[in-house]
Amino acid sequence: MFLIDTHTHLYADEFDTDRQQVVQQALDAGIEYLFLPNIDRSTTQSMFDLVAQFPNNCFPMMGLHPTSVKEDFRSELQHVEAVLEKQKVIAIGEIGIDLYWDKTFVEEQKLAFRYQIELSKKYRLPIVIHARDSFDEIFAIVDELNDDNLKGVFHSFTGTLQQAQHIIDYGGFMIGINGIVTFKNAGLDKTVAAIPLKHLVLETDSPYLAPTPKRGKRNESAFLIYTAKKIAELHHISLDELAEITKQNALEIFKL
């Protein structure tokens, strides 16, 4: 079995005491590839340090997370592009709009999102989109900028079936599903059951959103297995089949 965690922050401070052990536990569980979305300038070095330790398993992205968009966002975007010019990455991410935590810089978030979409086209890389309480705002921008060169993942999807269809209709995007699908009252299970598997990739968003039965604990990539089992169950297929389909989806979108 070969699973891919398409979104994990294993370079985060939460793993400082046992990072190598956590990576090894993921590999032992069959999670062979770990895709690392960046947050901002403060996380870039630790992310690339982890990639250097596990070059065959950890793959970096580069981007400015919407919750890190502040007054200095233009400087942060310059940092993103400086890294893109000299380092090999698999995607622009994580980028997008977050209206859950703070709406102070919403206009700046939109500008940063647009700028990074253009970077993705310039460098021919997929984008990984963070859309929290912001589907309408995200869709408005992607509707305008979508073309044959724009591809990516809507990460940590929690939307409706109608919103999932909107994403599918773009033609070049996958839908990232994590531990939320295992939450009893989230309602995401019914939506995921109705989305064809060819449109799904798996993720943890560790150290956040640990799946049932690990809910409330620090999430890690090894826990991807619980999300995979849940989706396989929803689609009435074996875990091995689910692993193969989602692996191919991820390899296709990230060009690995």
WOQUISUL-V32079 format. One record per residue. N is the residue number from 0. RES is the residue in three letters. SS is DSSP state (@ for helix, = for strand, . for the rest). PSI is psi in degrees with one decimal (999 if undefined). NEAR is the number of other C-alpha atoms within 12 Angstrom. Layout:
N & RES & SS & PSI & NEAR
N & RES & SS & PSI & NEAR
//
This chain:
0 & MET & . & 134.7 & 22
1 & PHE & . & 103.3 & 30
2 & LEU & = & 152.3 & 42
3 & ILE & = & 123.7 & 47
4 & ASP & = & 103.4 & 49
5 & THR & . & 2.6 & 52
6 & HIS & . & 98.0 & 51
7 & THR & = & 133.7 & 48
8 & HIS & . & 57.8 & 44
9 & LEU & . & -11.7 & 48
10 & TYR & . & -4.8 & 42
11 & ALA & . & 158.8 & 33
12 & ASP & @ & -30.3 & 17
13 & GLU & @ & -18.7 & 18
14 & PHE & @ & 12.0 & 25
15 & ASP & . & -29.6 & 17
16 & THR & . & -18.3 & 12
17 & ASP & . & 31.0 & 16
18 & ARG & @ & -47.8 & 27
19 & GLN & @ & -37.6 & 22
20 & GLN & @ & -40.3 & 17
21 & VAL & @ & -41.6 & 31
22 & VAL & @ & -44.1 & 37
23 & GLN & @ & -37.8 & 24
24 & GLN & @ & -37.4 & 20
25 & ALA & @ & -46.6 & 32
26 & LEU & @ & -40.7 & 29
27 & ASP & @ & -27.4 & 19
28 & ALA & . & -0.3 & 24
29 & GLY & . & 6.4 & 28
30 & ILE & = & 97.8 & 38
31 & GLU & = & -34.4 & 30
32 & TYR & = & 138.5 & 38
33 & LEU & = & 114.8 & 46
34 & PHE & = & 127.5 & 48
35 & LEU & = & 106.3 & 45
36 & PRO & . & 139.1 & 46
37 & ASN & . & 160.9 & 45
38 & ILE & . & -59.5 & 38
39 & ASP & . & -169.0 & 36
40 & ARG & @ & -33.3 & 28
41 & SER & @ & -17.2 & 20
42 & THR & @ & -8.2 & 29
43 & THR & @ & -48.1 & 33
44 & GLN & @ & -44.4 & 21
45 & SER & @ & -33.8 & 26
46 & MET & @ & -48.5 & 36
47 & PHE & @ & -28.4 & 31
48 & ASP & @ & -41.4 & 21
49 & LEU & @ & -40.3 & 31
50 & VAL & @ & -39.6 & 31
51 & ALA & @ & -32.6 & 16
52 & GLN & @ & -34.8 & 18
53 & PHE & . & 65.5 & 25
54 & PRO & . & -20.8 & 21
55 & ASN & . & -4.7 & 17
56 & ASN & . & -31.3 & 29
57 & CYS & = & 130.1 & 37
58 & PHE & = & 125.0 & 41
59 & PRO & = & 153.4 & 44
60 & MET & . & 170.5 & 44
61 & MET & = & 128.0 & 46
62 & GLY & . & 174.0 & 50
63 & LEU & . & 114.2 & 50
64 & HIS & . & 139.8 & 40
65 & PRO & @ & -31.0 & 43
66 & THR & @ & -9.4 & 33
67 & SER & @ & 5.5 & 35
68 & VAL & . & 109.4 & 36
69 & LYS & . & -157.5 & 25
70 & GLU & . & -31.5 & 17
71 & ASP & . & 24.5 & 18
72 & PHE & @ & -29.2 & 30
73 & ARG & @ & -37.5 & 23
74 & SER & @ & -40.4 & 18
75 & GLU & @ & -39.1 & 31
76 & LEU & @ & -33.8 & 38
77 & GLN & @ & -39.0 & 22
78 & HIS & @ & -44.0 & 27
79 & VAL & @ & -49.6 & 38
80 & GLU & @ & -34.6 & 30
81 & ALA & @ & -40.0 & 18
82 & VAL & @ & -42.1 & 27
83 & LEU & @ & -30.9 & 28
84 & GLU & @ & -22.0 & 15
85 & LYS & @ & -15.3 & 12
86 & GLN & . & 146.1 & 21
87 & LYS & . & 125.7 & 21
88 & VAL & . & 165.8 & 36
89 & ILE & . & -9.3 & 37
90 & ALA & = & 164.8 & 44
91 & ILE & = & 113.3 & 50
92 & GLY & = & 156.3 & 47
93 & GLU & = & 137.0 & 46
94 & ILE & = & 169.2 & 46
95 & GLY & = & -148.2 & 48
96 & ILE & = & 132.6 & 45
97 & ASP & = & 113.3 & 33
98 & LEU & . & 13.6 & 25
99 & TYR & . & -48.9 & 17
100 & TRP & . & -43.6 & 17
101 & ASP & . & 125.8 & 20
102 & LYS & . & 8.6 & 21
103 & THR & . & -41.0 & 19
104 & PHE & . & 36.8 & 23
105 & VAL & @ & -40.8 & 28
106 & GLU & @ & -38.1 & 22
107 & GLU & @ & -37.4 & 29
108 & GLN & @ & -41.6 & 37
109 & LYS & @ & -43.0 & 35
110 & LEU & @ & -44.3 & 26
111 & ALA & @ & -38.3 & 40
112 & PHE & @ & -48.6 & 43
113 & ARG & @ & -46.3 & 33
114 & TYR & @ & -41.8 & 30
115 & GLN & @ & -26.6 & 45
116 & ILE & @ & -43.2 & 40
117 & GLU & @ & -36.2 & 29
118 & LEU & @ & -39.4 & 32
119 & SER & @ & -36.4 & 36
120 & LYS & @ & -40.1 & 23
121 & LYS & @ & -42.3 & 19
122 & TYR & . & 3.8 & 26
123 & ARG & . & 51.9 & 25
124 & LEU & . & 147.7 & 33
125 & PRO & = & 163.0 & 42
126 & ILE & = & 151.2 & 49
127 & VAL & = & 115.5 & 51
128 & ILE & = & 128.1 & 46
129 & HIS & = & 116.0 & 41
130 & ALA & = & 87.8 & 38
131 & ARG & = & 116.1 & 27
132 & ASP & . & 34.2 & 22
133 & SER & . & 25.2 & 29
134 & PHE & @ & -42.4 & 30
135 & ASP & @ & -44.3 & 21
136 & GLU & @ & -41.3 & 25
137 & ILE & @ & -48.3 & 35
138 & PHE & @ & -40.0 & 30
139 & ALA & @ & -40.6 & 19
140 & ILE & @ & -44.8 & 27
141 & VAL & @ & -36.7 & 35
142 & ASP & @ & -40.5 & 19
143 & GLU & @ & -39.4 & 15
144 & LEU & @ & -6.4 & 22
145 & ASN & . & 135.7 & 27
146 & ASP & . & -172.4 & 20
147 & ASP & . & -16.9 & 14
148 & ASN & . & -6.2 & 23
149 & LEU & . & 121.6 & 34
150 & LYS & . & 165.3 & 37
151 & GLY & = & -157.8 & 48
152 & VAL & = & 133.3 & 44
153 & PHE & = & 102.9 & 47
154 & HIS & = & 148.7 & 40
155 & SER & . & 52.9 & 37
156 & PHE & . & 130.2 & 41
157 & THR & . & 18.8 & 32
158 & GLY & . & -168.6 & 32
159 & THR & . & 171.4 & 22
160 & LEU & @ & -35.6 & 22
161 & GLN & @ & -41.6 & 16
162 & GLN & @ & -36.6 & 24
163 & ALA & @ & -41.0 & 34
164 & GLN & @ & -36.8 & 23
165 & HIS & @ & -44.5 & 26
166 & ILE & @ & -46.5 & 36
167 & ILE & @ & -38.6 & 26
168 & ASP & @ & -19.9 & 20
169 & TYR & @ & -31.6 & 27
170 & GLY & . & -24.0 & 24
171 & GLY & . & 16.4 & 31
172 & PHE & = & 143.9 & 36
173 & MET & = & 165.0 & 44
174 & ILE & = & 119.9 & 48
175 & GLY & = & 124.6 & 46
176 & ILE & = & 130.7 & 43
177 & ASN & . & -157.6 & 46
178 & GLY & @ & -16.6 & 47
179 & ILE & @ & -30.7 & 41
180 & VAL & @ & -19.1 & 39
181 & THR & @ & -7.4 & 35
182 & PHE & . & 131.9 & 24
183 & LYS & . & -43.0 & 16
184 & ASN & . & 13.3 & 11
185 & ALA & . & -30.2 & 19
186 & GLY & . & -2.1 & 18
187 & LEU & @ & -25.2 & 29
188 & ASP & @ & -40.5 & 30
189 & LYS & @ & -38.6 & 24
190 & THR & @ & -46.7 & 28
191 & VAL & @ & -35.7 & 41
192 & ALA & @ & -25.5 & 25
193 & ALA & @ & -6.0 & 21
194 & ILE & . & 124.7 & 31
195 & PRO & . & 140.0 & 24
196 & LEU & @ & -23.5 & 33
197 & LYS & @ & -7.5 & 29
198 & HIS & @ & 4.6 & 37
199 & LEU & = & 143.1 & 46
200 & VAL & = & 159.2 & 46
201 & LEU & = & 150.4 & 54
202 & GLU & . & 164.1 & 53
203 & THR & . & -35.4 & 48
204 & ASP & . & 29.0 & 40
205 & SER & = & 143.8 & 40
206 & PRO & . & 14.3 & 34
207 & TYR & . & 163.7 & 28
208 & LEU & . & 46.8 & 32
209 & ALA & . & 136.2 & 31
210 & PRO & . & 159.7 & 36
211 & THR & . & 131.8 & 28
212 & PRO & . & 16.6 & 21
213 & LYS & . & 11.0 & 26
214 & ARG & . & 136.5 & 24
215 & GLY & . & -12.8 & 17
216 & LYS & . & 169.8 & 17
217 & ARG & . & 125.6 & 26
218 & ASN & . & 151.8 & 36
219 & GLU & . & 165.1 & 46
220 & SER & @ & -30.7 & 53
221 & ALA & @ & -25.8 & 38
222 & PHE & @ & -4.6 & 43
223 & LEU & @ & -27.0 & 49
224 & ILE & @ & -33.7 & 41
225 & TYR & @ & -39.2 & 34
226 & THR & @ & -42.7 & 45
227 & ALA & @ & -43.9 & 50
228 & LYS & @ & -40.4 & 28
229 & LYS & @ & -44.9 & 35
230 & ILE & @ & -38.3 & 42
231 & ALA & @ & -41.5 & 30
232 & GLU & @ & -43.1 & 22
233 & LEU & @ & -32.3 & 25
234 & HIS & . & 5.2 & 25
235 & HIS & . & 45.7 & 17
236 & ILE & . & 171.1 & 19
237 & SER & . & 160.1 & 18
238 & LEU & @ & -39.0 & 27
239 & ASP & @ & -40.2 & 21
240 & GLU & @ & -44.2 & 23
241 & LEU & @ & -42.2 & 34
242 & ALA & @ & -44.8 & 35
243 & GLU & @ & -44.2 & 27
244 & ILE & @ & -48.6 & 30
245 & THR & @ & -30.6 & 37
246 & LYS & @ & -49.1 & 37
247 & GLN & @ & -38.3 & 26
248 & ASN & @ & -45.8 & 32
249 & ALA & @ & -43.7 & 41
250 & LEU & @ & -35.3 & 28
251 & GLU & @ & -46.6 & 24
252 & ILE & @ & -34.4 & 34
253 & PHE & @ & 2.4 & 35
254 & LYS & . & 44.3 & 18
255 & LEU & . & 999 & 20
//
